[in-house]
Amino acid sequence: MERTLRNLLVAAACLLVLGGMAIFAAMRQAARPIGEVSVDIANEFDNYFISERGVTALLTKGGAEPVLGTQPEGPKLRQLEARLRAHPFVREAQVYRDLAGNLHADVRQNRPIARLTHSDTRLDTYVDAEGHTLPLSPLFTARVATVARPTGASLPTAFFQDSTGRRYLEFLRYVDEHEFWKAQVAEVFIEPSGKLSFTQQVGDQRIEFGLPENISEKFAKLMVFYRQIPSVLGWDTYHRVNVEYQNQIICE
């Protein structure tokens, strides 16, 4: 009994000492002025919409609020994170200080999956996987499929946000998530009737896809066409390929 009590007292004392050391380290860290800013931009999709210089400019409001030599604590660090997250191409951001007191900014970029085109290209925008629009960037141009009406008319900004538009977003997601189709689908057109068609990077055929339903089944049929027809008759034998109807591929 006495040994158990002694062990408990020793354990409690150790916890108090460790807690005190942690508090001391945190206070010492907070008291140190920032001597260096480290920016890490995750770039798993080879997008370059924001640079280290751009992140630093956001942290300092373009140099108006320098961080070097300052001693930001919790609320100020959250404010710096909010500045980064306000950038349209920043998906996630974390700002923190290390034990040496240096400032770290870890950023994950937002990623477009398609480009919404207009007759005036200055009005073009991207759309991400959640259906949100993103502006074009002077730093980088994403190689993604374009989306428009066949007449060249543009889609409404919030097109992909309602229940109808989400079905078309699922189509774009499918293309983006499959490397072959991502490389092959070039221009996507949404007809007034709601049906989809698209042109290809390889081949002159216009693919008539129909409504954005049974997406994987329709692309599977199109893959059958790719594997069996062009190798025998050539890519340019047919100019129209329709995979709209169940268990059918119509070629003309």
C-alpha positions as CSV (number, residue, x, y, z in Angstrom):
1,M,0.0,0.0,0.0
2,E,2.8,2.4,0.9
3,R,4.7,1.5,-2.2
4,T,1.7,2.1,-4.4
5,L,1.1,5.5,-2.7
6,R,4.8,6.4,-3.2
7,N,4.7,5.4,-6.8
8,L,1.6,7.6,-7.4
9,L,3.3,10.5,-5.7
10,V,6.4,10.1,-7.8
11,A,4.3,9.8,-11.0
12,A,2.4,13.0,-10.1
13,A,5.6,14.8,-9.4
14,C,7.0,13.8,-12.7
15,L,3.9,15.0,-14.5
16,L,4.1,18.3,-12.7
17,V,7.7,18.7,-13.7
18,L,7.0,17.8,-17.3
19,G,4.1,20.2,-17.4
20,G,6.2,22.9,-16.0
21,M,8.9,22.3,-18.5
22,A,6.4,22.4,-21.3
23,I,4.9,25.7,-20.1
24,F,8.4,27.1,-19.7
25,A,9.4,26.0,-23.2
26,A,6.2,27.5,-24.7
27,M,6.8,30.8,-22.8
28,R,10.4,30.9,-24.0
29,Q,9.4,30.1,-27.5
30,A,6.7,32.9,-27.5
31,A,9.3,35.4,-26.1
32,R,11.7,34.8,-29.0
33,P,11.3,37.1,-32.0
34,I,10.9,35.5,-35.4
35,G,14.2,35.2,-37.1
36,E,13.2,33.2,-40.2
37,V,10.0,32.4,-42.2
38,S,9.7,29.0,-43.8
39,V,7.1,28.3,-46.4
40,D,6.2,24.8,-47.6
41,I,3.7,24.5,-50.5
42,A,2.4,21.0,-51.1
43,N,2.4,20.4,-54.8
44,E,1.2,16.9,-55.4
45,F,-0.7,17.8,-58.6
46,D,2.0,20.0,-60.2
47,N,0.0,23.2,-59.9
48,Y,1.9,26.4,-59.4
49,F,-0.9,28.9,-58.7
50,I,0.8,30.4,-55.6
51,S,4.6,30.9,-54.9
52,E,6.6,31.1,-51.7
53,R,6.9,34.8,-52.4
54,G,3.2,35.0,-52.7
55,V,2.6,33.3,-49.4
56,T,5.1,35.6,-47.7
57,A,3.3,38.6,-49.2
58,L,0.0,37.4,-47.8
59,L,1.6,36.9,-44.3
60,T,3.0,40.4,-44.3
61,K,0.2,42.2,-46.2
62,G,2.6,42.9,-49.0
63,G,5.3,44.0,-46.6
64,A,3.1,46.4,-44.7
65,E,3.1,44.2,-41.6
66,P,6.5,42.5,-41.4
67,V,6.7,39.3,-39.2
68,L,10.4,39.1,-38.8
69,G,11.4,40.3,-35.3
70,T,7.8,40.1,-34.0
71,Q,6.5,37.7,-31.4
72,P,3.1,36.4,-32.6
73,E,1.2,34.1,-30.3
74,G,-2.0,32.0,-30.8
75,P,-4.6,34.6,-31.9
76,K,-2.1,36.3,-34.2
77,L,-1.1,32.9,-35.8
78,R,-4.8,32.1,-36.4
79,Q,-5.1,35.5,-38.1
80,L,-2.2,34.8,-40.3
81,E,-3.7,31.4,-41.3
82,A,-7.0,33.2,-42.1
83,R,-5.1,35.5,-44.5
84,L,-3.7,32.5,-46.3
85,R,-7.0,30.7,-46.5
86,A,-8.7,33.8,-48.0
87,H,-6.6,33.2,-51.2
88,P,-8.7,31.4,-53.8
89,F,-5.9,28.9,-54.6
90,V,-5.2,28.0,-50.9
91,R,-7.2,24.9,-49.9
92,E,-5.6,24.5,-46.4
93,A,-3.1,26.5,-44.4
94,Q,-1.3,26.0,-41.1
95,V,0.9,28.7,-39.5
96,Y,2.9,27.8,-36.4
97,R,6.3,28.4,-34.6
98,D,9.0,25.9,-33.9
99,L,11.0,25.6,-30.8
100,A,13.6,28.0,-32.2
101,G,10.8,30.6,-32.6
102,N,10.9,30.5,-36.4
103,L,7.6,30.9,-38.3
104,H,6.3,28.1,-40.5
105,A,3.5,28.3,-43.1
106,D,2.4,25.0,-44.6
107,V,0.0,25.4,-47.6
108,R,-2.0,23.0,-49.7
109,Q,-3.2,24.4,-53.0
110,N,-6.7,24.3,-54.4
111,R,-6.9,22.5,-57.7
112,P,-9.1,23.2,-60.8
113,I,-10.6,20.3,-62.7
114,A,-12.1,22.2,-65.6
115,R,-12.1,25.6,-67.2
116,L,-15.3,27.5,-67.9
117,T,-14.9,29.4,-71.2
118,H,-16.5,32.6,-72.4
119,S,-16.6,34.4,-75.7
120,D,-14.4,37.0,-73.9
121,T,-11.5,34.8,-72.6
122,R,-10.7,37.4,-69.9
123,L,-13.9,36.2,-68.2
124,D,-12.8,32.6,-68.1
125,T,-12.8,30.9,-64.7
126,Y,-11.8,27.5,-63.3
127,V,-14.0,25.2,-61.3
128,D,-12.7,22.9,-58.6
129,A,-13.9,19.5,-57.4
130,E,-16.4,21.1,-55.1
131,G,-18.0,23.1,-57.9
132,H,-16.5,26.5,-56.7
133,T,-15.2,28.9,-59.3
134,L,-11.6,30.0,-59.2
135,P,-10.0,32.9,-61.1
136,L,-7.4,32.4,-63.8
137,S,-3.8,33.0,-62.6
138,P,-0.9,34.9,-64.2
139,L,1.4,32.4,-62.6
140,F,0.2,29.2,-64.1
141,T,-2.3,27.7,-66.6
142,A,-3.9,24.4,-65.7
143,R,-4.2,21.8,-68.4
144,V,-7.8,20.8,-67.9
145,A,-10.8,20.3,-70.1
146,T,-12.8,23.3,-71.1
147,V,-16.6,23.5,-70.6
148,A,-19.1,25.7,-72.5
149,R,-22.4,25.8,-74.4
150,P,-22.1,24.7,-78.1
151,T,-23.1,28.2,-79.1
152,G,-20.1,29.6,-77.2
153,A,-22.4,31.0,-74.5
154,S,-21.0,30.8,-70.9
155,L,-22.5,28.8,-68.0
156,P,-23.8,30.6,-64.9
157,T,-21.2,31.1,-62.2
158,A,-23.2,28.9,-59.7
159,F,-24.1,26.3,-62.3
160,F,-22.4,23.4,-60.5
161,Q,-23.8,24.3,-57.1
162,D,-27.4,23.1,-57.4
163,S,-28.7,19.5,-57.7
164,T,-28.8,19.6,-61.5
165,G,-25.4,21.0,-61.9
166,R,-23.8,18.6,-59.4
167,R,-24.5,15.8,-62.0
168,Y,-22.3,17.5,-64.5
169,L,-19.7,18.1,-61.8
170,E,-19.6,14.3,-61.2
171,F,-18.8,13.9,-64.9
172,L,-15.9,16.3,-64.7
173,R,-14.7,14.6,-61.5
174,Y,-14.7,11.3,-63.2
175,V,-12.6,12.7,-66.1
176,D,-10.2,14.3,-63.6
177,E,-9.8,11.1,-61.6
178,H,-8.9,8.8,-64.5
179,E,-5.6,9.6,-66.1
180,F,-6.6,8.3,-69.6
181,W,-9.7,10.4,-69.8
182,K,-8.1,13.4,-68.2
183,A,-5.5,13.3,-71.1
184,Q,-8.1,12.5,-73.8
185,V,-11.1,14.8,-73.1
186,A,-10.5,18.2,-74.6
187,E,-13.7,20.3,-74.9
188,V,-16.9,19.6,-73.1
189,F,-20.2,21.0,-74.4
190,I,-23.5,21.1,-72.4
191,E,-26.4,21.2,-74.8
192,P,-29.6,23.2,-74.1
193,S,-31.3,19.8,-73.7
194,G,-28.8,19.0,-70.9
195,K,-27.0,16.4,-72.9
196,L,-23.2,16.3,-73.0
197,S,-20.7,15.9,-75.8
198,F,-17.0,16.4,-76.1
199,T,-14.1,16.5,-78.4
200,Q,-10.8,14.6,-78.0
201,Q,-7.1,15.2,-77.9
202,V,-6.6,12.3,-80.3
203,G,-9.1,11.6,-83.0
204,D,-11.6,13.8,-84.8
205,Q,-14.7,12.2,-83.4
206,R,-17.2,14.1,-81.4
207,I,-18.4,11.9,-78.6
208,E,-22.1,12.2,-77.8
209,F,-22.4,11.2,-74.2
210,G,-26.0,12.1,-73.4
211,L,-27.2,13.1,-70.0
212,P,-24.6,12.8,-67.1
213,E,-25.8,9.5,-65.8
214,N,-24.3,6.0,-65.9
215,I,-21.0,7.7,-66.3
216,S,-18.7,4.8,-65.7
217,E,-20.7,2.5,-68.0
218,K,-20.6,5.0,-70.9
219,F,-16.9,5.5,-70.6
220,A,-16.4,1.7,-70.5
221,K,-18.3,1.5,-73.8
222,L,-16.2,4.3,-75.3
223,M,-13.1,2.3,-74.2
224,V,-14.4,-0.6,-76.2
225,F,-14.5,1.6,-79.2
226,Y,-11.0,2.8,-78.7
227,R,-9.6,-0.7,-78.3
228,Q,-11.4,-2.3,-81.3
229,I,-12.1,0.3,-84.0
230,P,-9.2,2.7,-84.5
231,S,-6.6,-0.1,-84.6
232,V,-8.4,-1.7,-87.5
233,L,-10.1,1.1,-89.4
234,G,-8.1,4.1,-88.2
235,W,-8.9,7.0,-85.9
236,D,-10.6,9.2,-88.5
237,T,-13.0,6.6,-90.0
238,Y,-15.9,7.9,-87.9
239,H,-16.7,11.5,-87.1
240,R,-19.5,10.8,-84.6
241,V,-19.6,8.3,-81.8
242,N,-22.7,8.0,-79.6
243,V,-22.6,6.1,-76.2
244,E,-25.8,7.6,-74.9
245,Y,-28.0,4.5,-75.2
246,Q,-27.7,1.4,-73.1
247,N,-25.8,-1.5,-74.6
248,Q,-25.2,0.4,-77.8
249,I,-22.3,2.3,-79.5
250,I,-23.4,4.2,-82.6
251,C,-20.7,5.2,-85.1
252,E,-21.1,7.3,-88.2
